[in-house]
Amino acid sequence: MPIASQFYAALARLRRTMVETTPGASRRLSRPVVSIGNLVVGGSGKTPLAALVARLLAEAGERPAVLSRGYARTDPDDGVTVVSDGQRLRADLARAGDEPLLLARSLPGVAVLVCADRYLAGRLAEQHLGATVHVLDDGFQHMQLARDVNLLIVDRADVERPRLLPSGRLREPLSAARAADAVLVTGADGDQVAQVAERLGVAEAFAMDRDVEPAVEETVDGPRPLAPGARVLVVSGIARPERFVAEAVEGGFDVAGNIAFGDHHPFVAADIARIAQQAHASSASIVLTTEKDFVRLLPLRPWPFRLAVRPMSVRVEPAEQFAAWLLDRIRGGQASEVRGGRASALQEPA
């Protein structure tokens, strides 16, 4: 391991040890917290998993609140920003950030809040929005907030070839995975999932797979399916743009070109002009982008080109087993201690 990576690993271990061993370093909310995170920088499916978990909890009768730090906001508030109160949007892209805004748009009935201090956001959600459970998006390294369920997304390739920052993608050593209650393994199936969990020292493990959904063109008359075979210019500002391009090819689209911006790129008018020029030069009939990029492009409408969005979601398998395990973990936390004097909606009646 390079010296720089050894130093980074030592700092990460020290930080985690200090929080875990210092009384009061981690604060606990009145309601259960389900944390979703990973060990690497870049895209791994955390936000789609947060959406999946929030929907699962809502279907079980809970009132979930998603707590996010709102990375890359251009106009952050000093306190808590309520992106959605579960009934309507209450913040724009600049104040919310792209991923919280995407979650708020796709999760009707679910509150979404943004704040660097997610304990403060959780308290507001409990006291004013009636939250009965919290989903902590990108929370594995946010140890200042205690959690009842710690879900860790792990790619099998990162376990087989672990490389820490700055020479690799890992932001913590693999040993940190022991803090997880369950690992959700990508790039693996069958026995490989169990093998990854055993290597990481985590008892529970599930497989997590990406589902790239059909592309939909955004028109003045509403969404319209985009048939495979269309000649597209792929535009994205995400952590792994090469994967989105590959999925476009696999989906049967004729990829005329690709413009890859940095992750969370704040689009401006000059970017729109560049996209339009390249779409025309490459004879692309339409621009194909991601959901996250779409919410960042919305403020610049109308666009001088046709635009289609290809949504991405995740599946956790076995689905029924995962749902039962997650809800049982939350019920168990409620049964073992009284939280704020009120029972969770998931708690069995006496």
VENHUVEN-V366571 format. One record per backbone hydrogen bond with DSSP energy under -1.0 kcal/mol. NH is the residue of the N-H (numbers start at 1). CO is the residue of the C=O. Records with the same first field share a line. If there is no record, write none. Layout:
NH = CO, CO
This chain:
6 = 2
7 = 3
8 = 4
9 = 5
10 = 6
11 = 7
12 = 8
13 = 9
14 = 10
15 = 11
16 = 12
17 = 13
18 = 14
19 = 15
20 = 16
21 = 17
22 = 18
25 = 22
27 = 144
34 = 134
35 = 149
36 = 136
37 = 151
41 = 169
49 = 45
50 = 46
51 = 47
52 = 48
53 = 49
54 = 50
55 = 51
56 = 52
57 = 53
58 = 54
59 = 55
60 = 56
61 = 58
62 = 57
65 = 133
66 = 111
67 = 135
68 = 113
73 = 70
75 = 94
81 = 114
83 = 112
84 = 112
85 = 88
90 = 83
96 = 92
97 = 93
101 = 97
102 = 98
103 = 99
104 = 100
105 = 101
106 = 102
107 = 103
109 = 86
110 = 107
111 = 64
112 = 84
113 = 66
114 = 81
115 = 68
118 = 116
121 = 117
122 = 118
123 = 119
124 = 120
125 = 121
126 = 122
127 = 123
128 = 124
131 = 125
132 = 63
134 = 32
135 = 65
136 = 34
137 = 67
139 = 36
143 = 141
145 = 142
146 = 27
148 = 33
149 = 33
151 = 35
152 = 182
153 = 37
154 = 184
156 = 186
159 = 155
160 = 156
161 = 157
165 = 170
167 = 164
168 = 164
170 = 163
171 = 39
176 = 173
177 = 174
178 = 175
179 = 176
180 = 177
181 = 150
182 = 150
183 = 204
184 = 152
185 = 206
186 = 154
192 = 189
193 = 190
195 = 191
196 = 192
197 = 193
198 = 194
199 = 195
200 = 196
201 = 197
202 = 197
206 = 183
207 = 317
208 = 185
209 = 315
211 = 313
213 = 311
216 = 309
217 = 224
218 = 307
222 = 219
224 = 217
226 = 215
230 = 227
232 = 254
233 = 286
234 = 257
235 = 288
236 = 259
245 = 241
246 = 242
247 = 243
248 = 244
249 = 245
250 = 246
251 = 247
252 = 249
253 = 248
254 = 230
255 = 253
256 = 232
259 = 234
261 = 236
264 = 237
265 = 262
272 = 268
273 = 269
274 = 270
275 = 271
276 = 272
277 = 273
278 = 274
279 = 275
280 = 276
281 = 277
282 = 278
283 = 280
284 = 279
285 = 231
286 = 231
287 = 306
288 = 233
289 = 308
294 = 290
295 = 291
297 = 293
298 = 294
300 = 297
301 = 298
308 = 287
309 = 216
310 = 289
313 = 211
315 = 209
317 = 207
322 = 318
323 = 319
324 = 320
325 = 321
326 = 322
327 = 323
328 = 324
329 = 325
330 = 326
331 = 327
332 = 328
333 = 329
334 = 330
335 = 331
336 = 332
342 = 339
347 = 344
